[in-house]
Amino acid sequence: MRPIVTIVVPNYNGEKFIKRTVGSVLKNTQIPFELIVVDNGSKDKSLDILNKEFSKDKRLHVIKLKNNGGPTKAINIAVEKMQGKYLTVVGYDMEVDKGWLQRVVNYLDKNPDIGAGQLKILRMDRRNIFDSAGDKVTMFGFLAERAQEAEDKGQFDKVENIFSGKGTAAIFRKEVYKKAGGFDNDYFMVWEEPDLFWRIWKLGKRVVFLPMTRTWHAYGTKEKEITNEQVIMFTYFGCRNQLITILKNEVGFAGFKMLMVVILAWIGLLLSFLIKLDLKRAKAIISAFSYIAGSIRKIINKRKETITLIGKGYYLDHDWLPLVTDNRGIQWYIRKALANITKKPY
């Protein structure tokens, strides 16, 4: 039977989690599906584990890459091979609930105006605490988390428009994903979801939070703590890719305002890191600005390509952006900045 859904798991050195993740998907997915694991040149025993545990399961396909091009490139490679109507991305460090895709697909089948969505993501260590319920966006171009590690009491159990979400548990209509151009391979990590979801909104399709199922994520828990090296990478790619995303997608005065405020915010973080003598993170921001300065022509071309891809909808952000804008007070921005400086989640 032809798969309804293609589930893609990008993997890089995930030997600690890959058996649990793949086993969970194979056991708990109760609609026709195919599972594609794209290995980004892992140096550990990930592939050995997959071969030992799941080689007889015909629903599983493994694509082996020589080098780590990041999850964005891995997903795009899988999309070229996929057979399903829907694309679902699952992180290699996750678990999924029984029947997790049935209700989601049923809902999407009845609501063709939805182009993509994020599923409910809870923490692996505290099973009823949110990892993510999707993000809105502020008028100044910052992602505004809806859940912020809240306890899941059903308060988000409503399909709702979101600006963006985590790609570790996201679902797309294949034709919408392709029409929007897919993930940008140059992003490697961080801000690849807002960039893609922004383009999907521009196409006239909604992006929503889909709460009718549960997934669990190990990232940021005791099972998978964030290292200092990762913090530096997030600083570099966070700065670089947030600015590129705005440069590629912003329109009008509202977009210009986003760009100016985000530039000033990253300069402020740079100065705070220098004062703290956190020289590695300061260097990461300088490197991000240097990359953008040296890639202006490339970024301009990406913007032109996006305009060509989207058409007139590219300029109509004012039609839908108010639906996903969250106006946060000054205290929220201060707490967000302090969390960034102190390396604490917020």
HELIX and SHEET records of a PDB file:
HELIX    1   1 ILE A   18  ASN A   28  1                                  11    
HELIX    2   2 SER A   46  PHE A   54  1                                   9    
HELIX    3   3 GLY A   70  VAL A   79  1                                  10    
HELIX    4   4 GLN A  102  LYS A  110  1                                   9    
HELIX    5   5 LYS A  174  LYS A  179  1                                   6    
HELIX    6   6 ASN A  185  TYR A  187  5                                   3    
HELIX    7   7 GLU A  192  LYS A  202  1                                  11    
HELIX    8   8 ASN A  228  ASN A  249  1                                  22    
HELIX    9   9 GLY A  252  ILE A  275  1                                  24    
HELIX   10  10 LEU A  279  GLY A  294  1                                  16    
HELIX   11  11 ILE A  296  ILE A  310  1                                  15    
HELIX   12  12 GLY A  311  TYR A  315  5                                   5    
HELIX   13  13 ASP A  317  TRP A  320  1                                   4    
HELIX   14  14 LEU A  321  VAL A  324  5                                   4    
HELIX   15  15 ILE A  330  THR A  342  1                                  13    
SHEET    1   A 7 LEU A  60  LEU A  65  0                                        
SHEET    2   A 7 PHE A  33  ASN A  40  1                                        
SHEET    3   A 7 VAL A   5  ASN A  11  1                                        
SHEET    4   A 7 TYR A  86  VAL A  90  1                                        
SHEET    5   A 7 ALA A 169  ARG A 173 -1                                        
SHEET    6   A 7 ILE A 114  ARG A 123 -1                                        
SHEET    7   A 7 PHE A 130  SER A 132 -1                                        
SHEET    1   B 8 LEU A  60  LEU A  65  0                                        
SHEET    2   B 8 PHE A  33  ASN A  40  1                                        
SHEET    3   B 8 VAL A   5  ASN A  11  1                                        
SHEET    4   B 8 TYR A  86  VAL A  90  1                                        
SHEET    5   B 8 ALA A 169  ARG A 173 -1                                        
SHEET    6   B 8 ILE A 114  ARG A 123 -1                                        
SHEET    7   B 8 ARG A 206  HIS A 217  1                                        
SHEET    8   B 8 MET A  94  VAL A  96 -1                                        
SHEET    1   C 8 LEU A  60  LEU A  65  0                                        
SHEET    2   C 8 PHE A  33  ASN A  40  1                                        
SHEET    3   C 8 VAL A   5  ASN A  11  1                                        
SHEET    4   C 8 TYR A  86  VAL A  90  1                                        
SHEET    5   C 8 ALA A 169  ARG A 173 -1                                        
SHEET    6   C 8 ILE A 114  ARG A 123 -1                                        
SHEET    7   C 8 ARG A 206  HIS A 217  1                                        
SHEET    8   C 8 GLU A 160  ASN A 161 -1                                        
SHEET    1   D 2 ASP A 135  VAL A 137  0                                        
SHEET    2   D 2 LEU A 143  GLU A 145 -1                                        
END                                                                             
